[in-house]
Each structure stands twice: as C-alpha cells, then as structure tokens.
Amino acid sequence: MDYVEAILYKKGYIKMFGEITDRTARVVIPKIINKALVKKPKPINILINTPGGCINSSLAISDAIKFAESAGCVVNTIGVGECISCGAFLLVHGTKRYAAENCTIIMHEASYAVGMDYDSNNKKYQRYLA
C-alpha cells in the first residue's frame, strides 16, 4: 500500500482500480472485512475505476460487501473513471451508490464464455442462474 492509499484507507476509503482479478479480490476483500469488523460506525467508501474482469472475483467482492452490510456498516460505492461490466455490477451493490460527473457506466448482455450467449446456452448453464 502506498502512502496516499494508506491515508485513504485510514479515512474509510478503499480503492479498486484496474482489471478485477483474483489478486484484486485478495487485496480488497480483507480491507472490506477489516473495516466492517473494526470500525462499525464509520462508513466504508469503495472507489471503483475498472474495465471489468473475472466474474468469480467480482462475486467474492460482492459477498464481502454484503457481509459488511449485514454487520451493520454502510458501504458506499463511488464510480470514478469507468465502471464497465463487473465494475458496474459492483457499483450497484453499495448501500448508497454514487458516480462522478464523467464516470462511464456500461453493462452488457450476460455471456458465459467467448462466442456464447445466454439464449443458446440457457439449458447448459441453468446452474449459474439459481
């Protein structure tokens, strides 16, 4: 964690910039859980600027946000720059959601792999819809 990020973290801000990967989840999830368990009365503010990425990592981060909310924390998600795909998915999971004036928010149609779409694979991927 660099100096500026450490100051932001002390003030309740967690930044999630760049592609969402397993590494991103390993860094962000412990920060969310730590803030939820240690500083309950203070809101958690997650700054999101991402072109998307791994859905499994995004679901894990989403679960951490839901855990923090169930522990009594207010989790604010703040879109800055771009929130595309999984970034838009995470942006809507905050207790309160904000977007900067020039933030780009893009969500696309559900797909499960390269060249596959929801309609042609509906029966094959029913277990993902539950």
C-alpha positions in Angstrom: 0.0 0.0 0.0 1.5 3.3 -1.0 1.3 6.5 1.2 -1.8 8.0 -0.4 -3.7 4.7 -0.3 -2.8 4.3 3.4 -4.2 7.7 4.2 -7.4 7.0 2.2 -7.7 3.6 4.0 -7.5 5.3 7.4 -10.3 7.6 6.4 -12.5 4.7 5.2 -11.8 4.7 1.5 -10.8 1.5 -0.4 -9.7 1.9 -4.0 -10.4 -0.7 -6.6 -8.7 0.4 -9.8 -7.7 -1.7 -12.9 -8.9 -5.1 -14.0 -10.7 -7.2 -11.4 -8.6 -10.3 -10.9 -8.0 -12.8 -8.1 -5.2 -10.6 -6.9 -7.7 -7.6 -6.7 -10.1 -9.7 -4.7 -7.2 -10.9 -2.3 -6.4 -7.2 -1.7 -9.9 -5.7 -1.5 -11.8 -8.3 0.5 -9.7 -8.3 3.7 -9.8 -4.5 3.7 -13.6 -4.5 3.5 -13.9 -7.2 6.2 -11.4 -5.4 8.5 -13.3 -2.1 8.2 -16.6 -3.9 8.9 -15.4 -5.7 12.0 -13.1 -3.0 13.5 -14.8 0.3 12.7 -18.5 -0.4 12.5 -19.9 3.1 12.9 -17.7 4.6 10.1 -19.0 4.1 6.6 -16.8 2.2 4.0 -16.3 4.0 0.7 -15.2 1.9 -2.2 -13.8 3.9 -5.2 -14.3 1.9 -8.4 -12.5 2.5 -11.7 -12.4 -0.7 -13.6 -12.9 -2.1 -17.1 -14.3 -5.3 -15.5 -12.6 -8.7 -15.2 -13.1 -12.1 -13.6 -16.7 -12.7 -12.5 -15.7 -15.1 -9.7 -13.5 -12.4 -8.1 -16.3 -9.9 -8.6 -18.8 -12.2 -6.9 -16.4 -12.7 -4.0 -16.0 -8.9 -3.6 -19.8 -8.6 -3.7 -20.1 -11.2 -0.9 -17.7 -9.2 1.2 -19.8 -6.0 0.6 -22.9 -7.9 1.7 -21.1 -9.2 4.7 -20.1 -5.7 5.7 -23.7 -4.5 5.3 -25.0 -7.4 7.4 -22.5 -6.5 10.1 -24.1 -3.0 10.3 -21.8 -1.0 8.1 -22.9 1.4 5.4 -21.0 0.6 2.3 -20.9 3.4 -0.3 -19.7 2.6 -3.8 -18.3 5.5 -5.8 -17.8 5.2 -9.5 -14.9 7.3 -10.9 -13.5 7.0 -14.4 -15.1 3.9 -15.8 -17.3 1.1 -14.3 -17.7 -1.4 -17.1 -19.1 -5.0 -16.8 -18.1 -6.3 -13.4 -17.3 -2.8 -12.3 -20.9 -1.7 -12.9 -22.1 -4.9 -11.2 -20.1 -4.0 -8.0 -21.1 -0.3 -8.2 -24.8 -1.3 -7.7 -24.0 -3.4 -4.6 -23.4 -0.4 -2.3 -25.8 0.8 0.3 -25.5 4.2 -1.3 -24.2 4.5 -4.9 -22.5 7.5 -6.4 -21.0 8.3 -9.8 -18.6 11.1 -10.6 -19.8 13.5 -13.3 -17.6 12.0 -16.0 -17.9 8.4 -14.9 -18.7 5.9 -17.7 -21.0 3.0 -16.6 -21.6 0.2 -19.1 -23.3 -3.1 -18.5 -23.5 -5.7 -21.2 -25.6 -8.8 -22.0 -24.9 -11.9 -20.0 -22.4 -14.3 -21.5 -20.6 -17.3 -20.2 -17.6 -17.8 -22.5 -16.2 -16.4 -25.7 -18.6 -16.8 -28.5 -21.5 -18.0 -26.3 -24.6 -16.0 -25.4 -27.4 -16.6 -22.9 -30.0 -17.8 -25.3 -28.0 -20.5 -27.0 -26.7 -21.9 -23.7 -29.6 -21.5 -21.4 -30.2 -25.1 -20.6 -26.4 -25.9 -20.3 -25.9 -23.2 -17.8 -29.0 -23.3 -15.7 -27.0 -23.9 -12.5 -25.5 -20.4 -12.8 -28.9 -18.8 -12.8 -30.0 -20.0 -9.3 
